[in-house]
Amino acid sequence: KNKAIRKLNDVLRALILEESIFPLPIPVKKPKTTASISEWRETNQLIRSQSKEELGYGFTVEWERVNSKRHGLNDFPVKLTFECADDYLKYVDAEAKAKMVLANAGTIAELGSAGRSWCASHLALMRKPQATIQNAIKVLAYFKANPAPGVYARQLLVQVPTKFFEQERGLLDALFAEFAPQCLVKEVGSLEERLGLMTKESLIEFRTLDSRIQSLPFGHAMATARELAEKVSYFEAFETVIVVENHVPFLTLPELPRALAIMGNGYAVRRLAEVPWLKEKRVLYWGDIDLSGFAILAQFRACHPHAESLMMDLGTWQAFH
């Protein structure tokens, strides 16, 4: 039976693609000629008891007469064959699973001509409940009609469970990449960011380090990257910008003339690629002295190559490690 179960994915793919895989043979191993006659008989009895002849479903058996010097003439099964999907699925107890997979594949096939091929290569996703697949299709339809909505995921006007987007991010990511790539308005970032949604990381925290500068309405505030980019006049008086990876160092930076601090928030620092006026400032980046810290610095420099590292050198490591 285990050999039959191992064929399940192949059967499901064939059914999704509406291809023929039956009759489906299952290899059978003969007992060794040195085995006792009782072992031969037990093997034959076990196979016969699980055959379609006995159960009404399952495999058919092709017998061959084997002449053994030790045991004489005996019939032994040489080929087990499932003639159709019904016989196979009932035998491996996968009727309900196959029904759900095929229903999901039928739903997704309506999205495009490549739908069935995509489903066949994403069987793990096809095993999700039908309601989950249907809700995912609703989300795709919403974004096709409302690209880059600029709201939080839980504000979407789609009738799906409250946490659906967070819980089914993998499914949604795969579906958008294949069936609605035009909805992905950015090439990098989380799925929410690539879909033009707001996230908690969408808000960039910043604070002035020079209390004499009065151009900012607030000394400590948060805004989206787009708002920062648009409010150029607020930041003209600053000459230096210090981007900080961690929050406590960001909050405890001392007063510095004509300096602005921005909370980088780890890999979320990529948001600052959308703030063009940073190219006109002296930009310092202060992160952890570890692999992640330098990876984040490299990512930041990809969009702001003039950025200088701050206290991320060997001397700092030796002095404080």
N, C-alpha and C positions, 0 to 999 in steps of 0.2 A: 504493500500500500504506500509506503514511503516513496518508492520509485514513481508511483503514479502521481503523488502529491507534488513531487519536484517538477512535474510537467505543467503545473497549473498556470504559471505565468505565460508559457508558450501558448496554451489553449486560449487564455483570455485575450492575448494579443491577436491571435488568429480570428477570434470571434469579433473583436472590435473592428478589425480590418475587413471582415466578411470574407476571409480566406478559408480555404479548405485545409484542415489538418487531420481529418479523420478519413480512413481508419488510423488510429494512433497505436503503434506497437509499444509494448513495454518489455524490455529484456528480462529473461528469466535464466537463472543459473542452475545448472544441474548439480545434484550432489556428486561428490567424488565417487569414483568407481570403488574406492576402498571403504566407502561408508557402509554402515550396516543396512540390511534390508528394511529394518524398522524405520530408519531415517528416510529412506526413499519413500516408504509408504506414508509417513507423516507429512512429508512435503507435498505429495500428490493429494492427500486428503485436504490439506490446508488450502491449496490452490483451487481444488474443486469446490470447496465450501464457500469461497468468495467469488466464484464465477457467476456469470449471467445465468447460466443453466440452473444454478441453485437459488440465486437472489432475485432474479427477474431483471437485474440491471448489473452493470459492471463489465468485466472483460469476458470475451470468448476465448476458449482454449484450443490450441492446435496441439494434438498429441503425436508423439512419435514412439515407435516400438524400439527399445534399446536392448541390445543383446550384451549382457555382462557375463563374463566367465564366472564371476562369483555368484551372481544372483539369477542368471538365466535371462529369459525374455520378460521385459516389463515395459508397460506404457509410461511415458514421461512427457510432461508439457514442455514444448520447445518454443512456443510463441503465445503471448497474451496480447489481445487486441481489443481496444475500445472502438466500437463501430460508429458511435455517434456522440455528440456533446452531452445529450441527456444521460446516457449510460455512464459517461465519465464523471460528470459533475455530481451526480447522485452518489457515486461510489466514493468520491473524495470529500463528500459533504460540503460542496461549494455552490450549491444551487442558488442560495440567497445572495451570496457574494457576487456571483457572476451576473445575476439579475441586476444588482445595484451598479456594478461596473458598466454594464451595457447601457443602462438607463443614463448614467452620467456621460458616457461617450456619445450617446445620441443627442444629449443636450448640447454638449460642446461642439459636436459636428456641425451644428447649425451656425456656428460662428464663422466658418470658412471651409474652403475645400481641403485644407490641410488638417482639419479638426481630428479626424480619425487617426491619422498617422501620429499626431501629437499625443493623443490619448494613449495610443499603444506604447509610446516611449515614456509615459508618465503614469505607470500603473499604480504607484503608491498614492498619487493624488486621486486617481479614479476610485480608490477604495473609500474615499470620504463619503459621509452620508449625502443622499441626494439633495437634502435641504441646503447643505453647505455649498454644493456646486451651484445650485439655483441662486443662492444669495450672492455668490461671487459673480455670476452673470449679471445680476442686477447692478452690482457695483461697476462693472465694465460699461454697461449701458449708460449709467449716470455720467461717467467721466467722458464718454464719447459725445454726450450732449452738452456737458459742462466742463470743458477742459480747464485745468489749473484753477480750481474754484477759490483758492486762497482762504480756506477755513480749516478748522481742525477736523480730523477724521470722524469724530463723534457728532459733528455738526452736519454731516452729509445728509441730504434729504432722501435717504434710501431706507426702506423698511427691512433692516437686517438687525441682528442682535447688537447691543451697545458695544461690546468688545470684539465684534467680528473682525474688524480691520487688524487689530493687534494679534488676535488668535490665528488668523488665516493669512498672515502676511506672505508666507511661502507660496501658497496657492495663488494668491492675487499677483504676486511678483511674476510668477511663471505665465499666468494668463495674459497679463498686460504685455509682457515681452513678446509673446507669440501673436496675440490677436488684436492688440490695441497699442502698438508701440508709439503711435502718434500722440498718445496721451502722456507719454513720459517727456516732460518739457525740459528736464535736466538729465545729463549723462551720469552724474555722480551723486552720492548721498543716499539716504534711506529711501525706501519706497515712497513714503509720504512726501519727502522733499522732491523726488523726481516727478511726482504727480502734481506738484504745485500746491500741496497742502501745508498748513501751518503745523509745527511741532513745538514742543517746549524748547527745543534747540533753535527754533527760528528766531527767538528773541535774543539779541546780543546785549549783554550787560556792559556798561562803560561808566567811568567816573573821571572827573577832572582831577589832576594832581596839582593844579595851579589855581588856587582860590581867587586870584586876581582876575582871571578871565571870566567875563560876564556874558559871553555870547551864547552859552548853553542855558536853556531855560531851567535845567536842573543840574546839580553837581554830580548826581548819581542816578542813572536811569537805565531803561532797557528799550530797545527798538529793533525792528526787523532790518535786515541788510539793505533792503530797498529804501527804507526810510533814512538810514544812515547815508546812503548814496545820494539821496535827493537833497538832504539838508547840508549841503556843502558849506554854506555860510556859517553854520554853527561851529565848524571845526577849523576855519581858516586861521585862527590865532594860534593853533597848536603846531609846534614844529616837530615834536617827537611823540610817537605812539608806542606804548609798551603793551604787547599782547602776552597775556599770562595764561599758562595752562591750568593752574589750580586756583581754587576760589580764595582760600585764606591768604596766600601771597598777594592776590589781586586786591583784596580788601585792605591789606596792611601796608601797601606801598606808601612811602612818605611823600610829602610835598616836593614837587620838582617843577622848575620853571618851564612854562609852555609845553607841558607834558600831559598826555591823555592815556589812561589805562583802559584796555579792552579785555574782557574775559574770553579767552579762547575756547575753553571748555573741551579740551582734548581734541579728538578728531573733528569735532564740530567747527574747528577753525576754518574749514573749507568755505564756510559761509562768507568769510571776509573777501573772497575772490570777487564778490559783487559790489565791493566798496572801492571804486576807482581812485578816490582822492588819497588813499593810502600810498599810492605811488609817488605822491608829491611830498611825503613826510619821511623823516628818519624813522624806521620801524625796527623795534627790538622785539625779539621773541624769547620769553623765559619759560622753559619747560623742565620736565624731569630729566635727570642725567641717566637715562636708560634707553633700551631699544625703542620703546613706544615714544618716548620724548623726542628722540632724534627722527623717528619716522614721521611724527607730526610736524616737526620743523621742516623736513624735506617736502612734505605735502604743502605746507604754507609757502615755502619758497617757490613751489611750482607756479603759484599765481603772483607772488610778490618776491621776485628773486633778489631784491636789494635788502631783504630782511637780515638783520644781524642777530646772532645768538647772544643771550645775556646770561652770564653765570652758568654756562653749560660746558665749560672747558675743563681740562685736566687739573689745572690749579685749584679750581673750586672743588672738584671731586676730592682731591688730596687734602684740602683744608677742612672739609666738613664731613667726610665719610667716616 
